[in-house]
Amino acid sequence: MTPPPETAEARIARESEYWNEQARRTESHAGQAELRVAITDRHDHAMPWLPYLGVPVLVERLLAELQPLAGRRVLDLGCGTGFLSTLLALHGAEVHAVDVSDGALRIAAERARLSGVGDKVHVCCIPGERLDAFEDGFFDAAAGSFVLHHADLDDALPELKRVLKPGAPAAFIETWGRNRPLMLARALVPGRAGVEKSSSDDEAPLGRAQERSIEAHFPGARFEFPELLCVRMLGVLPFLKGPGAHRSLAALDRWLGAIPGLRQYTYFALVALRRGG
């Protein structure tokens, strides 16, 4: 007998449980200094490895897509522990930060308070597929960091479009799935050979099908690759950890990224959208 199809609620509950556990880990090792955000920051200091992965460049591009931010109402979709929410608020936005993890939202609210923008960041525990807390055209802009590849895009994209004002921009930093060797390594390596598994079972990098879905809901969507993140991913292997190896891998990525056409095979990308109308 064929088992019944899994419900969206079951998947969301698993994601919530996974990210609540990650939030507990963050609370155990991150102090006020790591949680506090400055307007010049371009990565979460509770995750000091992010500059090695090129995240500051992507954050800078995301901010550029959403300007001007002062006085605008912005959705941070899948906000996690709130680095991006706080940074957007520091740039003058009124931020509504949503996530399925109440543990992560607790940290997000505390992070905003520590950074002096507690009154500008409003947290809400709901999934991106059901933004019922917000009326049509509520937001001037939307943003997210590593969230779309966790969502059911058939449900999340219409909701995102609904809550944005006509002409409103949105920008997302995402895990990208065009590089087949990287995708194979992602499937086989984490959890083995001393490499920590740092992804939930329900997430998957954005592939061609997801690109087509995004373009169908947001015609004119752009997928940008500011730099190549590829061989640097080898830095997770125990024998390639350390500053010397990391510098060499990063230099090789920079060299390869200068070859026309290769940047699209990066591991992280920027998805830039705009609601029509």
C-alpha positions as a Markdown table, in Angstrom:
| # | Residue | x | y | z |
|---|---|---|---|---|
| 1 | Met | 0.0 | 0.0 | 0.0 |
| 2 | Thr | 1.4 | 3.4 | -1.0 |
| 3 | Pro | 2.0 | 5.7 | 2.0 |
| 4 | Pro | 0.0 | 9.0 | 1.9 |
| 5 | Pro | 2.0 | 12.0 | 0.7 |
| 6 | Glu | 3.8 | 14.0 | 3.3 |
| 7 | Thr | 2.1 | 17.1 | 4.5 |
| 8 | Ala | 3.7 | 20.6 | 4.3 |
| 9 | Glu | 3.2 | 20.8 | 8.1 |
| 10 | Ala | 5.4 | 17.7 | 8.7 |
| 11 | Arg | 8.3 | 19.3 | 6.6 |
| 12 | Ile | 7.9 | 22.6 | 8.4 |
| 13 | Ala | 7.9 | 20.9 | 11.8 |
| 14 | Arg | 11.2 | 19.1 | 10.9 |
| 15 | Glu | 12.8 | 22.4 | 9.8 |
| 16 | Ser | 11.6 | 24.1 | 13.0 |
| 17 | Glu | 13.1 | 21.4 | 15.1 |
| 18 | Tyr | 16.4 | 21.4 | 13.2 |
| 19 | Trp | 16.8 | 25.2 | 13.4 |
| 20 | Asn | 15.8 | 25.3 | 17.1 |
| 21 | Glu | 18.7 | 23.0 | 17.8 |
| 22 | Gln | 21.0 | 25.2 | 15.8 |
| 23 | Ala | 19.8 | 28.2 | 17.8 |
| 24 | Arg | 20.6 | 26.4 | 21.0 |
| 25 | Arg | 24.1 | 25.8 | 19.8 |
| 26 | Thr | 24.4 | 29.5 | 18.9 |
| 27 | Glu | 23.2 | 30.5 | 22.4 |
| 28 | Ser | 25.8 | 28.2 | 23.9 |
| 29 | His | 28.9 | 29.7 | 22.2 |
| 30 | Ala | 28.0 | 33.3 | 21.0 |
| 31 | Gly | 28.2 | 36.1 | 23.5 |
| 32 | Gln | 27.1 | 39.7 | 23.2 |
| 33 | Ala | 30.1 | 40.7 | 21.2 |
| 34 | Glu | 29.4 | 38.1 | 18.5 |
| 35 | Leu | 25.7 | 38.9 | 18.4 |
| 36 | Arg | 26.0 | 42.7 | 18.2 |
| 37 | Val | 25.9 | 44.1 | 14.6 |
| 38 | Ala | 27.4 | 47.3 | 13.3 |
| 39 | Ile | 26.2 | 49.1 | 10.2 |
| 40 | Thr | 29.5 | 48.4 | 8.5 |
| 41 | Asp | 29.3 | 44.6 | 9.2 |
| 42 | Arg | 28.9 | 42.3 | 6.2 |
| 43 | His | 28.8 | 39.0 | 7.9 |
| 44 | Asp | 27.6 | 37.4 | 11.1 |
| 45 | His | 30.4 | 37.5 | 13.7 |
| 46 | Ala | 29.0 | 34.4 | 15.3 |
| 47 | Met | 30.0 | 32.6 | 12.1 |
| 48 | Pro | 33.6 | 33.8 | 11.6 |
| 49 | Trp | 34.2 | 31.5 | 8.6 |
| 50 | Leu | 31.8 | 33.4 | 6.3 |
| 51 | Pro | 34.3 | 35.8 | 4.9 |
| 52 | Tyr | 36.3 | 32.9 | 3.6 |
| 53 | Leu | 33.2 | 31.8 | 1.7 |
| 54 | Gly | 32.7 | 35.2 | 0.1 |
| 55 | Val | 29.5 | 36.1 | 2.0 |
| 56 | Pro | 30.5 | 39.8 | 2.6 |
| 57 | Val | 30.5 | 40.4 | -1.1 |
| 58 | Leu | 27.0 | 38.9 | -1.4 |
| 59 | Val | 25.7 | 40.9 | 1.5 |
| 60 | Glu | 27.0 | 44.1 | -0.1 |
| 61 | Arg | 25.3 | 43.3 | -3.4 |
| 62 | Leu | 22.0 | 42.5 | -1.5 |
| 63 | Leu | 22.0 | 45.8 | 0.2 |
| 64 | Ala | 22.7 | 47.6 | -3.1 |
| 65 | Glu | 19.6 | 45.9 | -4.7 |
| 66 | Leu | 17.3 | 47.1 | -1.9 |
| 67 | Gln | 18.4 | 50.8 | -1.6 |
| 68 | Pro | 17.1 | 53.1 | -0.4 |
| 69 | Leu | 16.2 | 51.4 | 2.8 |
| 70 | Ala | 15.6 | 54.3 | 5.2 |
| 71 | Gly | 12.0 | 54.5 | 6.2 |
| 72 | Arg | 11.0 | 51.4 | 4.2 |
| 73 | Arg | 9.1 | 48.4 | 5.4 |
| 74 | Val | 11.2 | 45.3 | 4.7 |
| 75 | Leu | 10.5 | 41.5 | 5.0 |
| 76 | Asp | 13.4 | 39.4 | 6.1 |
| 77 | Leu | 12.2 | 36.0 | 5.0 |
| 78 | Gly | 13.6 | 33.0 | 7.0 |
| 79 | Cys | 15.6 | 35.4 | 9.2 |
| 80 | Gly | 17.3 | 32.8 | 11.3 |
| 81 | Thr | 19.2 | 34.4 | 14.2 |
| 82 | Gly | 18.7 | 37.9 | 12.7 |
| 83 | Phe | 22.0 | 39.2 | 11.4 |
| 84 | Leu | 20.4 | 40.5 | 8.2 |
| 85 | Ser | 17.3 | 41.8 | 10.0 |
| 86 | Thr | 19.5 | 43.9 | 12.3 |
| 87 | Leu | 21.7 | 45.1 | 9.5 |
| 88 | Leu | 18.7 | 46.2 | 7.4 |
| 89 | Ala | 17.3 | 48.0 | 10.5 |
| 90 | Leu | 20.6 | 49.8 | 11.0 |
| 91 | His | 20.3 | 51.1 | 7.5 |
| 92 | Gly | 17.0 | 52.6 | 8.4 |
| 93 | Ala | 14.4 | 50.0 | 7.5 |
| 94 | Glu | 11.5 | 48.8 | 9.6 |
| 95 | Val | 12.0 | 45.0 | 9.5 |
| 96 | His | 9.5 | 42.2 | 9.9 |
| 97 | Ala | 11.6 | 39.1 | 10.5 |
| 98 | Val | 9.9 | 35.8 | 10.0 |
| 99 | Asp | 11.1 | 32.2 | 10.6 |
| 100 | Val | 9.8 | 28.8 | 11.6 |
| 101 | Ser | 12.2 | 28.6 | 14.5 |
| 102 | Asp | 11.1 | 30.4 | 17.7 |
| 103 | Gly | 14.6 | 29.7 | 19.1 |
| 104 | Ala | 16.2 | 31.6 | 16.3 |
| 105 | Leu | 13.7 | 34.4 | 16.6 |
| 106 | Arg | 14.6 | 34.8 | 20.2 |
| 107 | Ile | 18.2 | 35.4 | 19.3 |
| 108 | Ala | 17.2 | 37.7 | 16.4 |
| 109 | Ala | 15.2 | 39.9 | 18.8 |
| 110 | Glu | 18.1 | 40.0 | 21.3 |
| 111 | Arg | 20.6 | 40.8 | 18.6 |
| 112 | Ala | 18.5 | 43.7 | 17.4 |
| 113 | Arg | 18.2 | 45.0 | 21.0 |
| 114 | Leu | 22.0 | 44.7 | 21.6 |
| 115 | Ser | 22.6 | 46.6 | 18.3 |
| 116 | Gly | 20.3 | 49.5 | 19.3 |
| 117 | Val | 17.5 | 48.7 | 16.8 |
| 118 | Gly | 15.2 | 46.6 | 19.0 |
| 119 | Asp | 12.2 | 48.9 | 18.1 |
| 120 | Lys | 12.8 | 48.4 | 14.4 |
| 121 | Val | 12.9 | 44.6 | 14.2 |
| 122 | His | 9.6 | 42.8 | 14.7 |
| 123 | Val | 9.8 | 39.0 | 14.8 |
| 124 | Cys | 7.0 | 36.6 | 13.8 |
| 125 | Cys | 7.1 | 32.7 | 13.9 |
| 126 | Ile | 5.5 | 31.7 | 10.6 |
| 127 | Pro | 6.7 | 29.8 | 7.5 |
| 128 | Gly | 7.4 | 31.6 | 4.2 |
| 129 | Glu | 4.8 | 29.6 | 2.5 |
| 130 | Arg | 2.0 | 31.2 | 4.7 |
| 131 | Leu | 2.5 | 34.9 | 5.2 |
| 132 | Asp | -1.1 | 35.4 | 6.4 |
| 133 | Ala | 0.1 | 37.8 | 9.1 |
| 134 | Phe | 0.6 | 40.4 | 6.4 |
| 135 | Glu | -1.9 | 42.0 | 4.0 |
| 136 | Asp | -1.4 | 42.4 | 0.3 |
| 137 | Gly | 1.2 | 44.9 | -0.7 |
| 138 | Phe | 2.5 | 45.4 | 2.8 |
| 139 | Phe | 6.2 | 45.5 | 2.1 |
| 140 | Asp | 8.4 | 47.9 | 0.2 |
| 141 | Ala | 11.1 | 45.3 | -0.2 |
| 142 | Ala | 12.1 | 41.8 | 0.9 |
| 143 | Ala | 15.3 | 40.0 | 1.6 |
| 144 | Gly | 16.6 | 36.7 | 2.8 |
| 145 | Ser | 19.8 | 34.8 | 3.4 |
| 146 | Phe | 19.8 | 31.1 | 2.5 |
| 147 | Val | 16.0 | 30.6 | 2.7 |
| 148 | Leu | 14.5 | 30.0 | -0.7 |
| 149 | His | 16.2 | 26.6 | -1.1 |
| 150 | His | 14.5 | 25.6 | 2.2 |
| 151 | Ala | 11.0 | 26.6 | 1.0 |
| 152 | Asp | 8.3 | 25.0 | -1.2 |
| 153 | Leu | 8.6 | 27.6 | -3.9 |
| 154 | Asp | 5.2 | 26.8 | -5.5 |
| 155 | Asp | 3.7 | 28.1 | -2.2 |
| 156 | Ala | 6.3 | 30.6 | -1.1 |
| 157 | Leu | 6.8 | 32.6 | -4.3 |
| 158 | Pro | 3.1 | 33.5 | -4.7 |
| 159 | Glu | 3.0 | 34.6 | -1.1 |
| 160 | Leu | 6.1 | 36.7 | -1.5 |
| 161 | Lys | 4.7 | 38.3 | -4.6 |
| 162 | Arg | 1.4 | 39.0 | -2.8 |
| 163 | Val | 2.9 | 40.8 | 0.2 |
| 164 | Leu | 5.2 | 43.0 | -1.9 |
| 165 | Lys | 4.1 | 46.4 | -3.3 |
| 166 | Pro | 4.0 | 46.7 | -7.1 |
| 167 | Gly | 7.5 | 47.5 | -8.2 |
| 168 | Ala | 9.1 | 46.4 | -4.9 |
| 169 | Pro | 12.5 | 44.8 | -5.1 |
| 170 | Ala | 13.6 | 41.6 | -3.3 |
| 171 | Ala | 17.1 | 40.0 | -3.0 |
| 172 | Phe | 18.2 | 36.7 | -1.6 |
| 173 | Ile | 21.6 | 35.1 | -1.0 |
| 174 | Glu | 21.2 | 31.4 | -2.0 |
| 175 | Thr | 22.9 | 28.1 | -2.3 |
| 176 | Trp | 23.3 | 27.4 | -6.0 |
| 177 | Gly | 23.0 | 24.0 | -7.7 |
| 178 | Arg | 24.6 | 24.3 | -11.2 |
| 179 | Asn | 27.9 | 22.8 | -10.2 |
| 180 | Arg | 27.4 | 19.0 | -10.5 |
| 181 | Pro | 30.7 | 18.0 | -8.8 |
| 182 | Leu | 29.9 | 20.3 | -5.9 |
| 183 | Met | 26.4 | 18.8 | -5.6 |
| 184 | Leu | 27.8 | 15.3 | -5.6 |
| 185 | Ala | 30.3 | 16.2 | -2.9 |
| 186 | Arg | 27.4 | 17.8 | -0.9 |
| 187 | Ala | 25.5 | 14.6 | -1.1 |
| 188 | Leu | 28.3 | 12.3 | -0.2 |
| 189 | Val | 30.8 | 14.1 | 2.1 |
| 190 | Pro | 29.0 | 15.9 | 5.0 |
| 191 | Gly | 28.7 | 13.6 | 8.0 |
| 192 | Arg | 31.7 | 11.5 | 6.9 |
| 193 | Ala | 35.5 | 11.8 | 7.0 |
| 194 | Gly | 35.4 | 14.3 | 9.8 |
| 195 | Val | 33.2 | 16.8 | 7.9 |
| 196 | Glu | 30.3 | 18.2 | 9.9 |
| 197 | Lys | 26.9 | 18.1 | 8.3 |
| 198 | Ser | 25.5 | 21.7 | 8.4 |
| 199 | Ser | 22.3 | 21.4 | 6.4 |
| 200 | Ser | 18.8 | 20.1 | 7.2 |
| 201 | Asp | 17.5 | 17.0 | 5.4 |
| 202 | Asp | 14.8 | 19.0 | 3.6 |
| 203 | Glu | 16.9 | 21.7 | 1.9 |
| 204 | Ala | 18.3 | 21.5 | -1.6 |
| 205 | Pro | 20.4 | 24.1 | -3.6 |
| 206 | Leu | 18.4 | 25.9 | -6.2 |
| 207 | Gly | 18.5 | 24.0 | -9.5 |
| 208 | Arg | 17.2 | 24.6 | -13.0 |
| 209 | Ala | 13.6 | 23.7 | -12.0 |
| 210 | Gln | 13.7 | 26.2 | -9.2 |
| 211 | Glu | 15.2 | 28.9 | -11.5 |
| 212 | Arg | 12.3 | 28.3 | -13.9 |
| 213 | Ser | 9.8 | 28.6 | -11.1 |
| 214 | Ile | 11.3 | 31.9 | -9.9 |
| 215 | Glu | 11.3 | 33.3 | -13.4 |
| 216 | Ala | 7.6 | 32.3 | -13.8 |
| 217 | His | 6.6 | 34.2 | -10.7 |
| 218 | Phe | 9.0 | 37.1 | -11.1 |
| 219 | Pro | 9.7 | 37.7 | -14.8 |
| 220 | Gly | 13.0 | 39.5 | -15.3 |
| 221 | Ala | 14.6 | 37.7 | -12.2 |
| 222 | Arg | 18.3 | 38.0 | -12.2 |
| 223 | Phe | 20.8 | 35.4 | -10.9 |
| 224 | Glu | 24.2 | 37.0 | -10.1 |
| 225 | Phe | 27.5 | 35.5 | -9.3 |
| 226 | Pro | 29.8 | 38.2 | -7.9 |
| 227 | Glu | 32.6 | 35.7 | -7.4 |
| 228 | Leu | 33.4 | 32.0 | -7.7 |
| 229 | Leu | 33.1 | 29.8 | -4.7 |
| 230 | Cys | 34.1 | 26.3 | -5.7 |
| 231 | Val | 37.5 | 24.9 | -4.7 |
| 232 | Arg | 37.3 | 26.8 | -1.4 |
| 233 | Met | 34.7 | 24.3 | -0.4 |
| 234 | Leu | 37.6 | 21.8 | -0.1 |
| 235 | Gly | 38.5 | 23.7 | 3.0 |
| 236 | Val | 36.0 | 21.7 | 5.1 |
| 237 | Leu | 38.2 | 18.6 | 4.8 |
| 238 | Pro | 40.3 | 18.1 | 7.9 |
| 239 | Phe | 43.7 | 18.0 | 6.1 |
| 240 | Leu | 42.9 | 21.3 | 4.2 |
| 241 | Lys | 41.9 | 23.3 | 7.3 |
| 242 | Gly | 44.2 | 26.1 | 8.3 |
| 243 | Pro | 45.0 | 29.6 | 7.0 |
| 244 | Gly | 47.7 | 28.5 | 4.6 |
| 245 | Ala | 45.5 | 26.0 | 2.7 |
| 246 | His | 42.6 | 28.4 | 2.8 |
| 247 | Arg | 44.6 | 31.2 | 1.2 |
| 248 | Ser | 45.7 | 28.9 | -1.6 |
| 249 | Leu | 42.2 | 27.6 | -2.3 |
| 250 | Ala | 40.8 | 31.2 | -2.3 |
| 251 | Ala | 43.5 | 32.3 | -4.7 |
| 252 | Leu | 42.7 | 29.4 | -7.0 |
| 253 | Asp | 39.0 | 30.4 | -6.9 |
| 254 | Arg | 39.9 | 34.0 | -7.8 |
| 255 | Trp | 42.0 | 32.8 | -10.8 |
| 256 | Leu | 39.2 | 30.4 | -12.0 |
| 257 | Gly | 36.6 | 33.1 | -11.5 |
| 258 | Ala | 38.3 | 35.4 | -14.0 |
| 259 | Ile | 37.6 | 32.9 | -16.8 |
| 260 | Pro | 34.4 | 34.0 | -18.6 |
| 261 | Gly | 31.4 | 31.8 | -17.8 |
| 262 | Leu | 32.8 | 30.0 | -14.8 |
| 263 | Arg | 31.3 | 32.1 | -12.1 |
| 264 | Gln | 27.8 | 30.6 | -12.7 |
| 265 | Tyr | 29.2 | 27.3 | -11.2 |
| 266 | Thr | 29.7 | 28.9 | -7.9 |
| 267 | Tyr | 28.1 | 27.5 | -4.7 |
| 268 | Phe | 26.5 | 30.8 | -3.5 |
| 269 | Ala | 24.6 | 33.3 | -5.7 |
| 270 | Leu | 22.4 | 36.4 | -5.5 |
| 271 | Val | 18.8 | 36.1 | -6.6 |
| 272 | Ala | 17.4 | 39.6 | -7.5 |
| 273 | Leu | 13.6 | 40.0 | -8.0 |
| 274 | Arg | 11.1 | 42.7 | -8.5 |
| 275 | Arg | 7.4 | 42.5 | -8.4 |
| 276 | Gly | 5.7 | 43.8 | -11.5 |
| 277 | Gly | 3.0 | 46.3 | -11.7 |
